[in-house]
Amino acid sequence: MSRTLTPDRTHKTAQDATEPQLQPPPMYRVLLLNDDFTPMDFVVDILIRHFQKTPAEATEIMWRVHRSGKGLCGIYPREIAESKVVAVTHASRAHGYPLRCVMERDQGA
Ligand code: TYC
């Protein structure tokens, strides 16, 4: 048996009962919404650049958004999701397109 200074976490102590349990950070779904004006190629490029999708994945997501109205780009901790929304919105407006990128709390599996 190894000797270690780390407490054996298999045995609960009285202190453990009063400590708050650590939770994984809340995660956020980043979505693209459809519109009638943003070019398909631009949406595919956004998905490749900002969400690290392959061209095939990006094309599949773009068609899903086009056909169903919205599509999932990725699931991230809050600050990363926020920065994706800002970056995509900024890039879209800089090109004069109305593409909308939004985030929503992920309810988990
Ligand atoms: N509907 C757009 C078109 O026909 C393409 C498009 C796809 C726009 C996905 C936005 O999130 C979007 N040019």
Backbone and ligand atoms as CSV (ligand in chain L), in Angstrom:
chain,resi,resn,atom,element,x,y,z
A,1,MET,N,N,0.848,-1.200,0.000
A,1,MET,CA,C,0.000,0.000,0.000
A,1,MET,C,C,0.883,1.249,0.000
A,2,SER,N,N,0.479,2.258,-0.828
A,2,SER,CA,C,1.305,3.452,-0.901
A,2,SER,C,C,1.043,4.352,0.306
A,3,ARG,N,N,2.108,5.017,0.744
A,3,ARG,CA,C,1.957,5.985,1.837
A,3,ARG,C,C,1.872,7.369,1.204
A,4,THR,N,N,0.866,8.110,1.570
A,4,THR,CA,C,0.655,9.410,0.950
A,4,THR,C,C,0.094,10.387,1.979
A,5,LEU,N,N,0.305,11.668,1.716
A,5,LEU,CA,C,-0.250,12.695,2.595
A,5,LEU,C,C,-1.690,13.042,2.218
A,6,THR,N,N,-2.143,12.531,1.079
A,6,THR,CA,C,-3.508,12.814,0.648
A,6,THR,C,C,-4.488,12.041,1.521
A,7,PRO,N,N,-5.508,12.724,2.050
A,7,PRO,CA,C,-6.469,12.000,2.886
A,7,PRO,C,C,-7.203,10.932,2.063
A,8,ASP,N,N,-7.581,9.890,2.708
A,8,ASP,CA,C,-8.340,8.830,2.043
A,8,ASP,C,C,-9.781,9.298,1.862
A,9,ARG,N,N,-10.176,9.608,0.632
A,9,ARG,CA,C,-11.498,10.205,0.382
A,9,ARG,C,C,-12.604,9.160,0.373
A,10,THR,N,N,-12.269,7.911,0.586
A,10,THR,CA,C,-13.340,6.907,0.628
A,10,THR,C,C,-14.064,6.948,1.965
A,11,HIS,N,N,-13.449,7.582,2.987
A,11,HIS,CA,C,-14.096,7.666,4.288
A,11,HIS,C,C,-14.591,9.074,4.539
A,12,LYS,N,N,-15.907,9.194,4.703
A,12,LYS,CA,C,-16.484,10.516,4.947
A,12,LYS,C,C,-16.250,10.919,6.400
A,13,THR,N,N,-15.892,12.159,6.603
A,13,THR,CA,C,-15.705,12.686,7.949
A,13,THR,C,C,-16.873,13.602,8.279
A,14,ALA,N,N,-16.979,14.015,9.527
A,14,ALA,CA,C,-18.040,14.947,9.920
A,14,ALA,C,C,-17.902,16.245,9.144
A,15,GLN,N,N,-16.654,16.647,8.858
A,15,GLN,CA,C,-16.425,17.901,8.129
A,15,GLN,C,C,-17.005,17.817,6.720
A,16,ASP,N,N,-16.854,16.644,6.085
A,16,ASP,CA,C,-17.334,16.497,4.713
A,16,ASP,C,C,-18.818,16.829,4.594
A,17,ALA,N,N,-19.583,16.484,5.610
A,17,ALA,CA,C,-21.033,16.685,5.543
A,17,ALA,C,C,-21.388,18.167,5.452
A,18,THR,N,N,-20.519,19.039,5.963
A,18,THR,CA,C,-20.836,20.466,5.954
A,18,THR,C,C,-20.207,21.192,4.767
A,19,GLU,N,N,-19.240,20.563,4.073
A,19,GLU,CA,C,-18.580,21.214,2.931
A,19,GLU,C,C,-19.502,21.219,1.735
A,20,PRO,N,N,-19.543,22.356,0.987
A,20,PRO,CA,C,-20.333,22.334,-0.249
A,20,PRO,C,C,-19.717,21.340,-1.233
A,21,GLN,N,N,-20.556,20.613,-1.936
A,21,GLN,CA,C,-20.058,19.672,-2.943
A,21,GLN,C,C,-19.640,20.466,-4.177
A,22,LEU,N,N,-18.493,20.139,-4.745
A,22,LEU,CA,C,-18.048,20.818,-5.960
A,22,LEU,C,C,-18.871,20.322,-7.138
A,23,GLN,N,N,-19.374,21.274,-7.921
A,23,GLN,CA,C,-20.175,20.932,-9.102
A,23,GLN,C,C,-19.358,21.238,-10.346
A,24,PRO,N,N,-19.562,20.467,-11.409
A,24,PRO,CA,C,-18.920,20.850,-12.672
A,24,PRO,C,C,-19.487,22.186,-13.124
A,25,PRO,N,N,-18.708,22.984,-13.884
A,25,PRO,CA,C,-19.218,24.298,-14.296
A,25,PRO,C,C,-20.424,24.143,-15.204
A,26,PRO,N,N,-21.399,25.077,-15.119
A,26,PRO,CA,C,-22.525,25.022,-16.050
A,26,PRO,C,C,-22.015,25.186,-17.472
A,27,MET,N,N,-22.618,24.493,-18.402
A,27,MET,CA,C,-22.186,24.537,-19.801
A,27,MET,C,C,-23.283,25.194,-20.648
A,28,TYR,N,N,-22.846,25.786,-21.746
A,28,TYR,CA,C,-23.751,26.549,-22.610
A,28,TYR,C,C,-23.648,26.059,-24.054
A,29,ARG,N,N,-24.823,25.915,-24.670
A,29,ARG,CA,C,-24.912,25.510,-26.081
A,29,ARG,C,C,-24.832,26.771,-26.939
A,30,VAL,N,N,-23.928,26.762,-27.905
A,30,VAL,CA,C,-23.838,27.889,-28.845
A,30,VAL,C,C,-24.497,27.447,-30.149
A,31,LEU,N,N,-25.458,28.255,-30.595
A,31,LEU,CA,C,-26.286,27.905,-31.757
A,31,LEU,C,C,-26.187,28.973,-32.832
A,32,LEU,N,N,-26.310,28.552,-34.083
A,32,LEU,CA,C,-26.512,29.486,-35.193
A,32,LEU,C,C,-27.978,29.434,-35.586
A,33,LEU,N,N,-28.516,30.604,-35.950
A,33,LEU,CA,C,-29.912,30.690,-36.391
A,33,LEU,C,C,-29.949,30.993,-37.885
A,34,ASN,N,N,-30.992,30.509,-38.523
A,34,ASN,CA,C,-31.116,30.733,-39.967
A,34,ASN,C,C,-31.592,32.152,-40.271
A,35,ASP,N,N,-31.240,32.630,-41.431
A,35,ASP,CA,C,-31.807,33.861,-41.994
A,35,ASP,C,C,-31.781,33.707,-43.502
A,36,ASP,N,N,-32.381,34.678,-44.209
A,36,ASP,CA,C,-32.512,34.549,-45.664
A,36,ASP,C,C,-31.379,35.203,-46.435
A,37,PHE,N,N,-30.413,35.821,-45.740
A,37,PHE,CA,C,-29.444,36.668,-46.435
A,37,PHE,C,C,-27.987,36.223,-46.326
A,38,THR,N,N,-27.613,35.637,-45.187
A,38,THR,CA,C,-26.196,35.264,-45.008
A,38,THR,C,C,-25.840,34.145,-46.001
A,39,PRO,N,N,-24.773,34.313,-46.767
A,39,PRO,CA,C,-24.402,33.284,-47.745
A,39,PRO,C,C,-23.993,31.977,-47.057
A,40,MET,N,N,-24.355,30.882,-47.686
A,40,MET,CA,C,-24.023,29.559,-47.130
A,40,MET,C,C,-22.517,29.403,-46.925
A,41,ASP,N,N,-21.729,29.849,-47.876
A,41,ASP,CA,C,-20.261,29.706,-47.770
A,41,ASP,C,C,-19.716,30.441,-46.544
A,42,PHE,N,N,-20.325,31.599,-46.238
A,42,PHE,CA,C,-19.875,32.366,-45.069
A,42,PHE,C,C,-20.159,31.593,-43.786
A,43,VAL,N,N,-21.322,30.968,-43.700
A,43,VAL,CA,C,-21.680,30.187,-42.512
A,43,VAL,C,C,-20.720,29.000,-42.351
A,44,VAL,N,N,-20.430,28.340,-43.441
A,44,VAL,CA,C,-19.483,27.208,-43.386
A,44,VAL,C,C,-18.120,27.704,-42.897
A,45,ASP,N,N,-17.689,28.831,-43.396
A,45,ASP,CA,C,-16.397,29.386,-42.989
A,45,ASP,C,C,-16.383,29.741,-41.495
A,46,ILE,N,N,-17.485,30.301,-41.002
A,46,ILE,CA,C,-17.606,30.619,-39.563
A,46,ILE,C,C,-17.441,29.350,-38.733
A,47,LEU,N,N,-18.095,28.298,-39.146
A,47,LEU,CA,C,-18.044,27.039,-38.378
A,47,LEU,C,C,-16.638,26.432,-38.379
A,48,ILE,N,N,-15.926,26.589,-39.475
A,48,ILE,CA,C,-14.550,26.087,-39.545
A,48,ILE,C,C,-13.622,26.949,-38.672
A,49,ARG,N,N,-13.731,28.254,-38.818
A,49,ARG,CA,C,-12.803,29.158,-38.113
A,49,ARG,C,C,-13.056,29.256,-36.615
A,50,HIS,N,N,-14.331,29.354,-36.239
A,50,HIS,CA,C,-14.655,29.658,-34.841
A,50,HIS,C,C,-15.005,28.422,-34.012
A,51,PHE,N,N,-15.358,27.340,-34.698
A,51,PHE,CA,C,-15.795,26.156,-33.946
A,51,PHE,C,C,-14.975,24.914,-34.308
A,52,GLN,N,N,-13.880,25.103,-35.035
A,52,GLN,CA,C,-12.940,24.029,-35.342
A,52,GLN,C,C,-13.616,22.838,-36.014
A,53,LYS,N,N,-14.613,23.099,-36.837
A,53,LYS,CA,C,-15.274,22.022,-37.576
A,53,LYS,C,C,-14.495,21.726,-38.855
A,54,THR,N,N,-14.564,20.475,-39.301
A,54,THR,CA,C,-14.012,20.146,-40.613
A,54,THR,C,C,-14.958,20.720,-41.672
A,55,PRO,N,N,-14.481,20.866,-42.910
A,55,PRO,CA,C,-15.390,21.354,-43.965
A,55,PRO,C,C,-16.645,20.495,-44.085
A,56,ALA,N,N,-16.509,19.178,-43.939
A,56,ALA,CA,C,-17.684,18.299,-44.053
A,56,ALA,C,C,-18.654,18.528,-42.895
A,57,GLU,N,N,-18.111,18.639,-41.673
A,57,GLU,CA,C,-18.973,18.895,-40.497
A,57,GLU,C,C,-19.660,20.250,-40.627
A,58,ALA,N,N,-18.885,21.242,-41.036
A,58,ALA,CA,C,-19.419,22.602,-41.146
A,58,ALA,C,C,-20.546,22.658,-42.176
A,59,THR,N,N,-20.363,21.968,-43.277
A,59,THR,CA,C,-21.390,21.962,-44.329
A,59,THR,C,C,-22.665,21.285,-43.821
A,60,GLU,N,N,-22.487,20.182,-43.077
A,60,GLU,CA,C,-23.646,19.460,-42.520
A,60,GLU,C,C,-24.423,20.355,-41.547
A,61,ILE,N,N,-23.708,21.065,-40.660
A,61,ILE,CA,C,-24.377,21.938,-39.682
A,61,ILE,C,C,-25.082,23.091,-40.402
A,62,MET,N,N,-24.388,23.670,-41.402
A,62,MET,CA,C,-24.997,24.789,-42.150
A,62,MET,C,C,-26.330,24.352,-42.771
A,63,TRP,N,N,-26.364,23.157,-43.378
A,63,TRP,CA,C,-27.620,22.684,-43.999
A,63,TRP,C,C,-28.693,22.430,-42.946
A,64,ARG,N,N,-28.266,21.940,-41.760
A,64,ARG,CA,C,-29.241,21.709,-40.675
A,64,ARG,C,C,-29.883,23.036,-40.263
A,65,VAL,N,N,-29.041,24.073,-40.131
A,65,VAL,CA,C,-29.567,25.393,-39.769
A,65,VAL,C,C,-30.503,25.896,-40.862
A,66,HIS,N,N,-30.072,25.768,-42.102
A,66,HIS,CA,C,-30.861,26.251,-43.236
A,66,HIS,C,C,-32.225,25.562,-43.282
A,67,ARG,N,N,-32.243,24.259,-43.007
A,67,ARG,CA,C,-33.496,23.491,-43.139
A,67,ARG,C,C,-34.377,23.578,-41.902
A,68,SER,N,N,-33.755,23.590,-40.705
A,68,SER,CA,C,-34.579,23.471,-39.490
A,68,SER,C,C,-34.649,24.771,-38.687
A,69,GLY,N,N,-33.828,25.780,-39.051
A,69,GLY,CA,C,-33.912,27.070,-38.368
A,69,GLY,C,C,-32.796,27.326,-37.382
A,70,LYS,N,N,-32.212,26.239,-36.835
A,70,LYS,CA,C,-31.083,26.448,-35.922
A,70,LYS,C,C,-30.213,25.199,-35.894
A,71,GLY,N,N,-28.980,25.371,-35.399
A,71,GLY,CA,C,-28.065,24.232,-35.341
A,71,GLY,C,C,-27.006,24.444,-34.278
A,72,LEU,N,N,-26.599,23.345,-33.678
A,72,LEU,CA,C,-25.629,23.386,-32.581
A,72,LEU,C,C,-24.202,23.475,-33.127
A,73,CYS,N,N,-23.456,24.471,-32.625
A,73,CYS,CA,C,-22.053,24.647,-33.024
A,73,CYS,C,C,-21.110,24.001,-32.018
A,74,GLY,N,N,-21.476,24.031,-30.729
A,74,GLY,CA,C,-20.609,23.475,-29.695
A,74,GLY,C,C,-21.174,23.767,-28.322
A,75,ILE,N,N,-20.595,23.117,-27.303
A,75,ILE,CA,C,-21.028,23.300,-25.909
A,75,ILE,C,C,-19.790,23.660,-25.096
A,76,TYR,N,N,-19.866,24.812,-24.396
A,76,TYR,CA,C,-18.682,25.392,-23.748
A,76,TYR,C,C,-19.037,25.966,-22.373
A,77,PRO,N,N,-18.021,26.169,-21.535
A,77,PRO,CA,C,-18.249,26.962,-20.316
A,77,PRO,C,C,-18.693,28.378,-20.689
A,78,ARG,N,N,-19.349,29.075,-19.731
A,78,ARG,CA,C,-20.034,30.339,-20.047
A,78,ARG,C,C,-19.140,31.371,-20.751
A,79,GLU,N,N,-17.942,31.612,-20.229
A,79,GLU,CA,C,-17.138,32.705,-20.801
A,79,GLU,C,C,-16.649,32.375,-22.208
A,80,ILE,N,N,-16.381,31.109,-22.472
A,80,ILE,CA,C,-15.962,30.723,-23.825
A,80,ILE,C,C,-17.142,30.846,-24.776
A,81,ALA,N,N,-18.327,30.389,-24.335
A,81,ALA,CA,C,-19.533,30.511,-25.168
A,81,ALA,C,C,-19.799,31.983,-25.488
A,82,GLU,N,N,-19.685,32.847,-24.465
A,82,GLU,CA,C,-19.927,34.284,-24.681
A,82,GLU,C,C,-18.957,34.855,-25.713
A,83,SER,N,N,-17.687,34.445,-25.620
A,83,SER,CA,C,-16.700,34.997,-26.552
A,83,SER,C,C,-16.950,34.494,-27.972
A,84,LYS,N,N,-17.474,33.285,-28.126
A,84,LYS,CA,C,-17.815,32.771,-29.472
A,84,LYS,C,C,-18.963,33.597,-30.057
A,85,VAL,N,N,-19.992,33.851,-29.229
A,85,VAL,CA,C,-21.151,34.622,-29.702
A,85,VAL,C,C,-20.701,36.007,-30.160
A,86,VAL,N,N,-19.858,36.653,-29.347
A,86,VAL,CA,C,-19.382,37.999,-29.693
A,86,VAL,C,C,-18.545,37.959,-30.975
A,87,ALA,N,N,-17.632,37.002,-31.072
A,87,ALA,CA,C,-16.731,36.942,-32.237
A,87,ALA,C,C,-17.504,36.661,-33.524
A,88,VAL,N,N,-18.461,35.735,-33.466
A,88,VAL,CA,C,-19.240,35.393,-34.666
A,88,VAL,C,C,-20.122,36.574,-35.078
A,89,THR,N,N,-20.755,37.211,-34.085
A,89,THR,CA,C,-21.626,38.351,-34.394
A,89,THR,C,C,-20.804,39.491,-34.994
A,90,HIS,N,N,-19.628,39.730,-34.421
A,90,HIS,CA,C,-18.751,40.797,-34.917
A,90,HIS,C,C,-18.317,40.519,-36.359
A,91,ALA,N,N,-17.889,39.286,-36.623
A,91,ALA,CA,C,-17.437,38.925,-37.980
A,91,ALA,C,C,-18.592,39.067,-38.977
A,92,SER,N,N,-19.779,38.654,-38.568
A,92,SER,CA,C,-20.932,38.713,-39.469
A,92,SER,C,C,-21.299,40.153,-39.801
A,93,ARG,N,N,-21.340,41.005,-38.759
A,93,ARG,CA,C,-21.691,42.414,-39.017
A,93,ARG,C,C,-20.606,43.099,-39.844
A,94,ALA,N,N,-19.352,42.735,-39.610
A,94,ALA,CA,C,-18.245,43.338,-40.368
A,94,ALA,C,C,-18.383,43.053,-41.864
A,95,HIS,N,N,-19.040,41.916,-42.172
A,95,HIS,CA,C,-19.278,41.577,-43.583
A,95,HIS,C,C,-20.656,42.023,-44.064
A,96,GLY,N,N,-21.417,42.667,-43.172
A,96,GLY,CA,C,-22.739,43.165,-43.552
A,96,GLY,C,C,-23.822,42.103,-43.560
A,97,TYR,N,N,-23.611,40.994,-42.821
A,97,TYR,CA,C,-24.600,39.914,-42.798
A,97,TYR,C,C,-25.351,39.897,-41.459
A,98,PRO,N,N,-26.597,39.434,-41.491
A,98,PRO,CA,C,-27.424,39.451,-40.261
A,98,PRO,C,C,-27.361,38.161,-39.448
A,99,LEU,N,N,-26.404,37.294,-39.752
A,99,LEU,CA,C,-26.294,35.994,-39.074
A,99,LEU,C,C,-26.383,36.167,-37.554
A,100,ARG,N,N,-27.233,35.357,-36.918
A,100,ARG,CA,C,-27.373,35.412,-35.462
A,100,ARG,C,C,-26.764,34.174,-34.814
A,101,CYS,N,N,-25.978,34.408,-33.773
A,101,CYS,CA,C,-25.342,33.356,-32.989
A,101,CYS,C,C,-25.767,33.584,-31.541
A,102,VAL,N,N,-26.340,32.562,-30.913
A,102,VAL,CA,C,-26.882,32.713,-29.557
A,102,VAL,C,C,-26.385,31.580,-28.669
A,103,MET,N,N,-26.539,31.777,-27.350
A,103,MET,CA,C,-26.166,30.718,-26.411
A,103,MET,C,C,-27.313,30.464,-25.452
A,104,GLU,N,N,-27.391,29.215,-24.982
A,104,GLU,CA,C,-28.415,28.863,-24.001
A,104,GLU,C,C,-27.819,27.853,-23.032
A,105,ARG,N,N,-28.288,27.882,-21.791
A,105,ARG,CA,C,-27.788,26.951,-20.788
A,105,ARG,C,C,-28.044,25.518,-21.234
A,106,ASP,N,N,-27.027,24.669,-21.140
A,106,ASP,CA,C,-27.201,23.264,-21.492
A,106,ASP,C,C,-27.801,22.532,-20.293
A,107,GLN,N,N,-28.829,21.767,-20.541
A,107,GLN,CA,C,-29.498,21.058,-19.438
A,107,GLN,C,C,-28.817,19.732,-19.132
A,108,GLY,N,N,-27.750,19.408,-19.862
A,108,GLY,CA,C,-27.018,18.184,-19.590
A,108,GLY,C,C,-27.615,16.975,-20.266
A,109,ALA,N,N,-26.901,15.821,-20.145
A,109,ALA,CA,C,-27.333,14.611,-20.873
A,109,ALA,C,C,-28.533,13.951,-20.194
L,1,TYC,N1,N,-30.483,30.482,-45.336
L,1,TYC,C1,C,-29.228,31.036,-45.845
L,1,TYC,C2,C,-29.272,31.084,-47.339
L,1,TYC,O1,O,-30.130,30.473,-47.959
L,1,TYC,C3,C,-28.026,30.213,-45.383
L,1,TYC,C4,C,-27.834,30.208,-43.921
L,1,TYC,C5,C,-27.517,29.014,-43.276
L,1,TYC,C6,C,-27.936,31.387,-43.178
L,1,TYC,C7,C,-27.285,29.006,-41.896
L,1,TYC,C8,C,-27.726,31.374,-41.794
L,1,TYC,O2,O,-27.153,30.169,-39.815
L,1,TYC,C9,C,-27.390,30.183,-41.172
L,1,TYC,N2,N,-28.330,31.807,-47.954
